[in-house]
Amino acid sequence: MIRELAISIYLFLFQLLFNLFKLFPQRKKTVCVTSFGDNIFYTTKSLRSVSDEDIIVLKTRKCDYSFDKTLDFDIYHPIAYLQSIYHLATATTILVDNYFGFLAVTEFKEGTTCIQLWHAAGALKQFGLMDPSNRLRSKKANDRFQRVYNRFDYTVVGSEKMATIFRKSFGVTNDSILRTGIPRTDFFFNYMEKRSIIQSMKKKYPIINEKKVILYAPTFRDNQLNDYQLALDIKELYQALSDEYVLFVKLHPAVQYKLSEQYDDFVYDVSDYQDTNQLLLIADLLISDYSSIPFEYALLQKPMIFYAYDLQEYQNTRGLLVDYLNQMPGPVVSTTEAIIQAIEQNSFDKNKIKAFAQQWNEYSVGGSSVNITRVLTRNEENEEILV
């Protein structure tokens, strides 16, 4: 009740300021709102190569990416925040990479196009209109969510699988789907960039010159914000695998957890490493669960294990979009012992991984950023956008 009231007051004030700034003339500029950064980074890099129009990036506190021209998009930086609202109210193109509540009260100027780049190439867990928690929310809250989704003129996808999910999760039409591919996946098709990063990573982590890397990247669970417990048995992994492997652990930024130094020659905390895709390059094996990371890791056609130790609970509380046990491109296990067994027995099907990659990255085949740039520049010239 109190939270809902606070949201209503915030949105009322935001709308008031937004409508005030709408009185100013519209300018030809692209304004990006980002909390993840990667898709915005690759898109704006491509756009700058062909256009000299103004590009302004509004960064939330979660975003660690660096851009040429940025503003802090949070109320703790009031001047920058007011400038951000002004740019949103007077832009011709809006790019977003997440759910942003302010969109519920922003009626953009005529001729403004809002494109949702999203932050995941695929999805396993339910979100948006399909989120099971919606039934516990008020009608007012659910109506607000729908108004946000209605603000997307276009939504970018990397596959028809994801297009189907967005139609259900956002309530968008097929005509509003842009089949350009996911911008950040361009990274996986850039041989020189990958080579340079691998060399840099080998200098940063010399151990990977000697041993194979297991990357553990679990998704965030709502009940672990203040009391996170690592589900892996590090001692068991160390005893079985440390002669051949090291374990890199990348936890969600919201999680506060300090790894024990007992196995510091085996376990490396890479939670603060900004670009997960760079970590994927040096990972010989990925252990994940319900995260979206496997959709892009599959492009590298390396083995994966799905550590779903709380599958039934997660299914009941968050909901899953797929037949998890049968559709994951690797062993689905529930114990550390089973992880070790899968590695030692090499229980991986490369054909299944390849099929998974093709299914979820149908349009992400290199050049996705260029595809979006063509859409944006075509729209500026008032030509028809092809979907």
Residue pairs with C-beta under 8 A, 6 or more apart in sequence:
4 138
4 140
4 141
7 101
7 144
8 140
11 101
11 102
11 104
11 105
11 144
12 105
14 85
14 102
14 105
14 106
15 105
15 106
17 82
17 85
18 85
18 88
18 89
18 102
18 105
18 106
19 89
21 85
21 86
21 88
21 89
21 90
22 89
22 90
22 109
24 86
24 89
24 90
25 90
26 90
26 91
26 92
26 109
26 111
26 112
27 54
27 90
27 91
27 92
28 53
28 54
28 92
28 380
29 53
29 54
29 55
29 56
29 87
29 90
29 91
29 92
29 93
30 44
30 47
30 53
30 54
30 55
30 56
30 91
30 92
30 93
30 94
30 95
30 376
31 55
31 56
31 58
31 87
31 88
31 91
31 93
31 94
31 95
32 40
32 43
32 44
32 55
32 56
32 57
32 58
32 94
32 95
32 96
32 97
33 58
33 60
33 73
33 88
33 94
33 95
33 96
33 97
33 98
33 100
34 40
34 57
34 58
34 59
34 60
34 63
34 65
34 95
34 96
34 97
34 98
35 59
35 60
35 62
35 63
35 97
35 98
35 119
36 62
36 63
36 97
36 98
36 119
37 59
37 63
37 64
37 65
37 97
38 65
38 119
38 183
38 184
38 275
38 277
39 97
39 117
39 118
39 119
39 156
39 182
39 183
39 184
40 57
40 65
40 67
40 95
40 97
40 117
41 65
41 67
41 183
41 184
42 183
42 184
42 186
42 187
42 368
42 369
43 95
43 117
43 183
43 369
43 372
43 373
44 55
44 57
44 67
44 95
45 369
46 183
46 369
46 370
46 372
46 373
47 55
47 372
47 373
47 376
47 377
48 55
48 68
49 373
50 373
50 377
51 373
51 376
51 377
53 380
54 69
55 68
55 69
56 69
56 70
56 71
56 87
56 91
57 67
57 68
57 69
57 70
57 71
58 70
58 71
58 73
58 84
58 87
58 88
59 65
59 67
59 70
59 71
59 72
59 73
60 73
60 74
61 72
61 74
61 76
62 253
64 274
65 274
71 77
71 80
71 81
71 83
71 84
71 87
72 80
72 81
73 80
73 81
73 84
74 81
75 81
88 94
88 102
88 106
88 108
89 106
89 108
89 109
90 109
91 108
91 112
92 111
92 112
92 113
92 380
93 112
93 113
93 114
93 115
93 376
93 379
93 380
94 108
94 112
94 113
94 114
94 115
95 114
95 115
95 117
96 103
96 114
96 115
96 116
96 117
96 152
97 116
97 117
97 118
97 119
98 118
98 119
99 128
99 145
99 148
100 148
101 144
101 148
103 114
103 147
103 148
103 151
104 144
104 145
104 147
104 148
104 151
105 147
106 151
108 114
108 151
113 153
113 154
113 379
114 151
114 152
114 153
114 154
115 152
115 153
115 154
115 155
115 156
115 178
115 372
115 375
115 376
116 152
116 154
116 155
116 156
116 170
117 156
117 182
117 183
117 372
118 155
118 156
118 166
119 292
120 292
120 295
121 158
121 159
121 162
121 182
121 185
121 292
121 295
121 296
121 360
121 361
121 364
122 158
122 159
122 161
122 162
122 292
122 294
122 295
122 360
123 162
123 165
123 169
123 292
123 321
124 290
124 291
124 292
124 320
124 321
124 322
124 324
125 219
125 290
125 314
125 318
125 319
125 320
125 321
126 132
126 169
126 318
126 319
126 320
126 321
127 169
128 145
128 149
128 168
128 169
128 170
128 171
129 145
129 146
129 149
129 168
129 169
129 170
129 171
130 168
130 169
130 319
130 321
131 318
131 319
132 317
132 318
132 319
133 318
134 142
134 145
146 171
149 170
149 171
149 172
150 171
152 170
152 172
152 176
153 176
154 176
154 177
154 178
154 375
154 385
154 387
155 166
155 170
155 172
155 176
155 177
155 178
156 178
156 180
156 181
156 182
156 183
156 372
157 163
157 166
157 177
157 178
157 179
157 180
157 182
157 363
158 181
158 182
158 185
158 295
158 360
158 361
158 362
158 363
158 364
158 368
159 359
159 360
159 361
159 362
159 363
159 364
160 179
160 362
161 359
161 360
161 362
162 360
163 174
163 177
163 179
165 321
166 172
166 177
167 173
167 174
167 177
174 387
175 387
176 387
177 387
178 372
178 375
178 385
178 387
179 363
179 387
180 363
180 368
180 371
180 372
180 375
181 361
181 363
181 364
181 365
181 367
181 368
181 371
182 296
182 361
182 364
182 368
183 368
183 369
183 372
184 277
184 296
185 296
185 299
185 361
185 364
185 366
185 368
186 366
186 367
186 368
186 369
187 193
187 194
187 277
188 194
188 277
188 296
188 299
188 300
188 366
189 365
189 366
189 367
190 366
194 281
197 278
197 281
198 281
198 282
201 208
201 278
201 281
201 282
202 208
202 209
202 282
205 268
205 282
207 246
207 265
207 268
208 246
208 282
211 244
211 245
211 246
212 244
212 245
212 246
212 284
212 285
213 245
213 246
213 248
213 282
213 283
213 284
213 285
214 237
214 241
214 245
214 246
214 247
214 248
214 283
214 284
214 285
214 286
214 287
214 343
215 248
215 250
215 270
215 279
215 280
215 283
215 285
215 286
215 287
216 232
216 247
216 248
216 249
216 250
216 287
216 288
216 307
217 250
217 276
217 279
217 286
217 287
217 288
217 291
217 293
218 231
218 251
218 252
218 288
218 289
218 291
218 307
219 252
219 288
219 289
219 290
219 291
220 252
220 254
220 255
221 310
221 314
222 317
224 255
225 254
225 255
226 256
228 251
228 255
228 256
228 257
230 249
230 257
230 259
231 307
231 309
231 310
232 247
232 287
232 307
232 336
232 339
233 336
234 247
234 259
234 260
234 262
234 263
234 266
234 267
235 263
236 336
236 337
236 340
237 247
237 266
237 336
237 339
237 340
238 263
238 266
238 267
240 340
240 344
241 247
241 340
241 343
242 263
242 265
242 266
245 266
245 284
245 285
245 343
246 266
246 267
246 268
247 266
247 267
247 268
248 268
248 270
248 279
248 283
249 259
249 267
249 268
249 269
249 270
249 271
250 270
250 271
250 273
250 276
250 279
251 257
251 269
251 271
252 271
253 271
255 271
258 269
259 267
259 269
260 267
270 279
273 279
276 293
277 296
280 286
280 293
280 296
280 297
280 300
281 300
283 297
283 302
284 302
284 303
285 302
285 303
285 304
285 305
285 343
286 293
286 294
286 297
286 302
286 303
286 304
286 305
287 304
287 305
287 306
287 307
287 339
288 294
288 297
288 304
288 305
288 306
288 307
289 306
289 307
289 308
289 309
289 314
290 308
290 314
290 318
290 320
294 304
294 306
294 328
294 329
294 330
294 356
295 356
295 360
295 361
296 361
297 304
298 304
298 329
298 353
298 354
298 356
298 357
298 360
298 361
299 357
299 361
299 364
301 350
301 353
301 354
301 357
302 353
303 330
303 346
303 348
303 353
304 328
304 329
304 330
304 348
304 353
305 330
305 331
305 333
305 339
305 342
305 343
306 324
306 328
306 330
306 331
306 332
306 333
307 333
307 334
307 339
308 314
308 324
308 332
308 333
308 334
309 334
309 335
311 324
311 325
311 332
311 334
314 320
315 324
324 332
325 332
327 356
328 356
329 349
329 352
329 353
329 355
329 356
329 357
330 342
330 348
330 349
330 352
330 353
331 338
331 342
331 347
331 348
333 339
333 342
341 347
342 348
375 385
375 386
378 384
378 385
379 385
